Amino acid sequence: MLNGSEIRRFSEFSFEQRFDEREAIRWMQLHWSKSFLFCALYAALVFAGRHYMKPRPRMNLRLPLVAWSLSLAVFSIVGSIRTGSYMFHILSSSGFRRSICDQSFYSGPVSKFWAYAFVLSKAPELGDTAFVVLRKQKLLFLHWYHHMTVLLYSWFSYKDMVAGGGWFMTMNYTVHALMYSYYAARAAGLRVPRPLAVLITGAQIVQMLMGLLVSALVLGWMPQGDCPSRFDNVMWAGLMYLSYLLLFCNFFYRTYLQPGKTKSQ
């Protein structure tokens, strides 16, 4: 945990100082299983929405999509900066192992609020799919599978403050900052260079590789007693990140490398 001098290094906003992570963790311990209900409702609404839209013309929804993507981009940018500053401090002062194993990310200055905001945000982020359905775009397996499993794993893990969470959340915030900014620009009708799209998918692949590495290190360090997690959590994390890696690599190949694909964006 951080000592007093380390805590004073961080400049906190008043809402970050007032946030009580103990209440947040207790709430999640009692209610994390509601994530299954959110996923069930999500799947039902996606199925019903696609059925409803089948005989109807696609909706434009350009302005709502710009507002939605921009709001998530701003949230992710701020979350990335705040959690990134905390992770950088841990890495520079205590090293790589502590950045993975130490649980202070869930209770430390600045990061404690943004850790909870991260896991809660996975429920409203399901709203991304509403735009896909109502605009009658192709709904990829990667899209809805990723949304559902991230929600389930995030809520399942936060309640136990498992090792590796700081890396998982900071990486996701950072990638989402790029991704939702890209979505907002595209929805606004701006012409975005193709290399930026390639960069974002590449960053997602790197994120999955790093997720696998962190999960493997937690599994290896758990028996030593200073890297708190559980075997079932590490198993689900490893399976989740491996499946994401395969799906994103397949998406990268089919979108950017497969012969015959257009080079324009």
Secondary structure, DSSP 8 states (H G I E B T S, - for coil): ---HHHHTTS---HHHHH--HHHHHHHHHHHTTHHHHHHHHHHHHHHHHHHHHTTS-----HHHHHHHHHHHHHHHHHHHHHHHHHHHHHHHHH-HHHHHH-GGGGTSTTHHHHHHHHHHHTTGGGGHHHHHHHTT----HHHHHHHHHHHHHHHHHHTTT-TTHHHHHHHHHHHHHHHHHHHHHHHTT----HHHHHHHHHHHHHHHHHHHHHHHHHHHHGGGTSS---HHHHHHHHHHHHHHHHHHHHHHIIIIISTT-----
